[in-house]
Amino acid sequence: MKENDEGGFNVKKWFLLFISSFLVLVVGCSESTSDTGTNDQGESQNGETVEIEYWQYHFDSKVKLMDELIAEFEEANPGIKVKQTTFPYDQFNERVAAQVPAGRGPDVINLFYGWVPRYVDSGYLQPLPQDAFSHEEIESEFFPMVESVKIDDEYWTIPTAVRTLALFYNKDLFEEAGLDPEQPPTNWDELVEYSKQLTIRDGNDRLQQAGMAWEPSQQGHHWFRDGLLYQAGGESLSEDRRTILWDQSPAGLEAFNYWLDFPTTHAVGERDFYTDDVTAFMTGHAAMNIDGSFRIGTLQADAPDLNYAIAPLPVKDEQSTQASFWSNGITSGVEGEKLEASVKFLQFLTSEDVMERWLDEIGELPAKESVAMQGKYLESELYGAFIEQLPYANAHFFVDESQERDLVIQAVDRVLLQNVEPEEAFEELVTETQKLFDDYWTNRD
């Protein structure tokens, strides 16, 4: 199964279904609570076992590790039981809509960070208790990208792990093209030149091997927004998160044009080539691809013989990459013993030991800087390039993750399919994205 860092489903549709049913969830989550509390070992003070429910999407390695972690947590906290509920990844929206009205909702829920603003505005989450997760502790220990879930001066979720983008490249295809597999491209110009040398077309000019895989709906839109834009010297959002700054300097259009030149001017890749960029790279039909650290597990499982390496994103004026993460929060109806148990569980999931195990078994990077920046990880052939970029990784503040992605794809389609000039498509992209932000803040104000 391939994982998409946005969650892989229609979030807008899911939220429309979710809004109508979450009040039942709140009631379900708050039933059987008590104000008596738990002791330091997690035992209920009235002698009863406290059960909390944890929800996440079904990804085999994550489910397996979470089962192991839950068993360890329960052993250390004999008065608390944790029930893990998972749904098929591509059916998560329908399953949630079906379960929530029946009152079988979570106490602790795993969310893509880009969904958190909508959850907060809809009243689905409660702020993390500051006596357990102080702002000072979070901001001194976790990578700055975590501040993207700080809303109304409160943190609403907290991650175990984070992800960045890097350059995946096929070492065998490098050698076949006469390129040194130990010397990947390091800047924009080199990336273009390498892509050209690695591209193969047949006598009818049909693409046989993409020098550079190119798919805006996967990680491409992130590469543009949080990688290329900053590398060209631009910025994404104003400090108050209200204004799109892509067009405030020439950097935005420069980044947009550079990104679009791969399938157009340079003709080194195509949309939907071998289904998508992940499949094209995994099957050896694309020499390079921009992808996330979470892809390593998929490649190890589904393409064990692929001879590839990973390098930091090629840069221009500045260093930058995109960052994202899944994080855990507590739903709004949880209180009393269940709240205390949920907090203990979150503290366990954000411990250094769990973060290290998450990297080893899942392939996602520790969210705490002191854990991630250890020499054994920085020097890793698989993870070193991702971790090296963490200090300058950007996690875009999404007001509507699904719609923002779709707007970028629509801008691409206008250029590729409707022959609209990139400048015009870019201007409309900025305008339409700004409208999303204006609507979001108007509704909140």
N, C-alpha and C positions, 0 to 999 in steps of 0.2 A: 504494500500500500504506500502510495506517495503522500507526503504531508505537505500542506500549504500553510505558510506561517500566518495567514489571515484566518485560518479556521476552516477554509474549504467549503463554505456553504453560504447561502443567501441570508446574511445577517438581518437585512431590512425586513424580509418576509418573516423571519423568526421573531423579531421584536414585535411586529404587529400581532402575531399570535400570542406572544408572551405577555404583552401589556394587559390583555383581557383576562389572563388567568393567574397573574402573580399574586393577587390578593389572597387567593386560596392557599398558595404556597406559604405566604407569611403566616397564616393561621396554622397551617400544618407544621411549620417550623417551630412555632411558639408553644405547641401543645406539650403537656407533660413537663413543663419547666418548673424549676423551684428556685427559691431565693436562698436555700440553705448552703449552696456552694459545695466545692470539693476541696479536699486537703491537698498537701503538696505531692502526694503519691497519686493523685487523680481519683481517689476514692470519694464517693458521695458521703457527705456527713450524716445522712440518714441511712446509710448502709446499702442503698440501692445503686445499681449500675446505671451510669449515664450513657446513652447511645446517641451518637451523632452520625449524620450521613454526609458522605463526601461524593461529589459528582465531578466526573471528567469524561472527555470523549474517549472512545476505545482505540487505543494504540497499543499493540501487544506488549512492547517492551515497557511502556509506562505503567500499564495495568499490572504487569508482573512485579515490577519494582515496588509499586505502591502497595501491593499485597504484602510484600516482605516488610516494608516500612511500617505498615499498620500493625503487623504482628509484633514487631519490636516495640512500637509505641504502646500497645496494649499491655505488653509484659511489664513495661516500666510504669504504667499507669493502670493498675488492676481494676480500678473503679470505672474505667471508660472503655466503651466499645465503639469502634468506627466501622461503619458499613460503607463499602465502596460501591457506587452505582455508576456504570458506564453505558454508553450508547455507541452504536456504529458511527464512525466519523462522519460519513456522508448523510446520515439520517438524524443527526443530533437535533436539528430544529424540530422535526416532526415528533420525535420522541419526547422532547421537553414539553411541547405543547400538549401532548397526550397525558403526560404524567402529572404535570403541575396542577391541573384542575382537580385531580383526584387527591390532592393534599400530600403527595409523596415527594415533597421538595427537599432540597439540600439544606444543610446547616453551613457547610463549607463548600464553596464552588470554585472550580478552576475556569478561568476566563482568559481569552486573548486580551492583551492590554488595550487594544483599540476599541473594545466593546465597553470598557469601564465607564466612560462618560454617559452613555445611554442608560446603563444600569443605575448609576447614581441619580440621574435626572428622573428616572422612573420610580425611585424609592426602593429599589431591590436590595441594596447593600447598606450596611452600617459602617461607619468609619472604624478603622482599626483602633482598639483601645490604646491610648497613648501611654498608659502605665506599663503596657507590655511591649509596645512598638513606638517608642518615642521618636519624634521627628529628628531629634539630634542624632540618635543612634542610626536611623535609616540613612540619613544624609551623610554620615561620616563613614559608614560601613559598606553601603551598597553603591553600585555604579550610578552616576547621575541620571541615566536614562529612566530610572525608577520614578523620578519626579513627574513623569508623564501620567501617572495615576494619582497625582496629588491635585485634588479639585476642592475648591472652597476651603483651602488651607487645611485639608484633611487627606490622609492616605487611606485608600479604600481597599487596596489589595497589596500583596507582597509576593515577589517571585522567589522560587528556589533557584531558577536558572534563567539565563538570557541567551540570545543568539545574535550573531553578526553575519554580514555577507562577506564573501571572499571570492577569489578567482580559482575555479576548478579547471585543471588542464590535463589532457591526455598525453602522457609522456611518450607513448609509442608513436602517436601521430606527430608529435614534435620531431622525433628522430627521423621519421619517414620524410618530413618536409625539410630536413637539414637544419633544424633548430636545436639548440642545446636544451635538453629537458631540465637542466639544473639552473637555467637562466630564463625564467618566465618574464613577460613584459611588466615593467614597473611604472610606466607613465602612459598618458593617452595616446601619444603618437606611436609608441611601440605596440600598444594593444591593437591599433588599426593595422599596422604593418604585419604583425604576426597573424592576424585574422585573415588577411589577404593571402599570405603564403600557405595557410592551412586550409583554404577553401578549394574544393574540387567540384567542377561541373562537367557534365558529359558533352558530347558533340552537339546536342540540342540546347545547350546552356541550362540544363536542368541541374539543380543543386544535388550533388551526391554526398558531399561532406561539408558541413558548415564550419567555417573557421571560427565563428563566434555564434553560439546558440542565442536566439533572441525571442523572448516571449514576454510581452508586457503584463500579461495577467498573472504570471508567476512572481518572480522577484524583480522583474524589469522595472516596474513602476517604483519600487523602493530604491533601486539603484539610481534612477533618475532623481527622485525627490530628496533622499537623504545621503546619497553618495555624490553623484556628478554635480548637482547644484552647489553643494558646499565646496567641492574640489575646485570649481571654477571661481570661487570667491563670493558666492551668493549666500543668502539666508532663506530659511523657509517661512518662519512665523515671527511676528512681533513678540516682544517679551510678554505681553498680556494675552497672547494666543488668539487675538481677534483678527489680525490682518495678515493676509498672504503676501509675502515679500518677494515672490519669484520674479516679478517684473520690475523690482525697484533698482535693478542694476542689469547690465548686459549679461551677467552670469547665467540668469535663468534661461534665456533663449539660447545662449551658447551651449548649455548643458542639454537642452531639449534637442537641438540640432545634432549635436555630437551623438546622442543616443539613437536618433532616427537614421543617422547616416549609415549605420551598420546594415540594415536591410535595404536601404535605398541607394545612396551614392556608392557605397563599397560593395553591396550585394554579397555579403559574407554570411548571411543568415536569413531565415524566413520565419514568419509566424506559422505555427502549427507544423513545422518540419518534424517528421517522425512523431507526430501527435503533439509533442511539446518539447521544451528545451531539456527537461529532466530525462525523458526517454531518449532523446537524440544523443545526449552525452553518455548516458548509461549504456547504450548499445554501440558506442564507438562511431556514431555518425556526426558528432559535433566535437571539435577539438578543444573548445573552451566554453565555459558557462559561468555566469555569476549566480551563486547559490548560497544557501545558509548552512551553518554548522549542523543543523538538524538533519541534513541530507546524508551525512556520513553513515549513519546506521542503515539507511536504505541501500546505499551503494555496497556496503559490506554484506548485506543480506542478499541482494538481488543481482549484484554484479561483482562477485568476489574476485574474479580474474582481471578486472579492469585495472590497468596500470596508470594511476593518476596521482597528481600531487595538488597541493593547495597553496596559494600565495595571497598576500594582501591585495586589495583592490589597487589597480594601477591608478596613479594620481596625476593631478595637474598642478594647480597653485597651492592647494591645501590638502591635508589628509582628512578623509572622512569615509565612513561606511554607515550602512543602515543597521539599526538594532531593533529587536522586538523581543517579546517575552510573553509567556503565559504566567498568570499569577493567581493566587488564591485569596478569596475574600469570604467574609461572613455575611450571610443574608440578614435582612433587616429585622426579621421576627425572632431572632435567636436571643435568648436572655437567660439569666439565672445559671443553673448548673451547666446547661448546654453551651452557654456563652463561654463559661470558664473552660470547659472541655475543648471547645473549638479553638480558643486562644492557645491552649497548651499544644494542640495539634499543629497549629500554624507555627508556633515557636520551634517545634520539632522539625517541621518541614523546611525551615530556614536555618537550621543548624549547619555548621561547617561540614560535619561528617556526611549529612544527607546531600549537601551540594557536591561533594567530591564523588559520592556514589552516583549521583545523577549524571555527572559528566562521564564517568567510566561506563555506565550502562545505557544511557540514553543519548549521549553526545551533545547535550546542551551545556553551556558554560556557567560556572558558578556566578551567582548574582552579587556576591560580596567580593570586593576588590582584593582583599588580603588572601582569599582562597584562590581566585582565578589567576593571580599574578605570580604564583609560585613557579620556581624554575622548572619543575617537572612538567608543567603544562605549557609554559612559554617555549620550551625546547621540543615539544611534541611535534612530530611530522604532520599529524592529522589536525591538531587543534591549535598549534602555535600561531598560525597566521590569523585565526579568528581572535584569539586572546590578545595578541599584539595590538589589534585595532580597537579593543574595548575602550581605552581612555578617550578616543575621539569618535565614538559611535553615537549616532543620533536616532532617537526614537520619536518619530513624528507624533504630534498630538492630533489624533483623529476625532472629529466631531461625528462623523459617520463613515466608518472604515469602508464599508461596502460601496457606498456612493462615491467616495473619493477615488477609490480604485477604478470604478466604472468611468468616471470622468476622464481619467488619464487614458484608458483604453479607447474611449470615444474620440479623444483628440488624435490618437494614433490612427484610428480608422479613417478619420477625415483626411489625413495626409496620404495614407497608403491606398485607400479604396476610392476616395472621392477627389483626389488630386488637389486638395486644398493646400495652399502654401503653409509651411510650418509656422511662419510668423502669425498667421491668422488663427491657426489651430491653437497655438500657444496662448494667444491673447484670450481666446474664448475659454480655454482651460482655466486660466487665472480668474476670469470673471465668474465662471460657474462655480469654481471652488470657493471663491469669496462669498458667493450667495449662500452656500451651505453654512459657512461660518457665521454669516450675518443672521441667518435664521436661527441657528443654534443659540447664539448669544442673546438675540432678541427674546426668545422664549425663556431664557434663564433670567434675564433682567426683569 
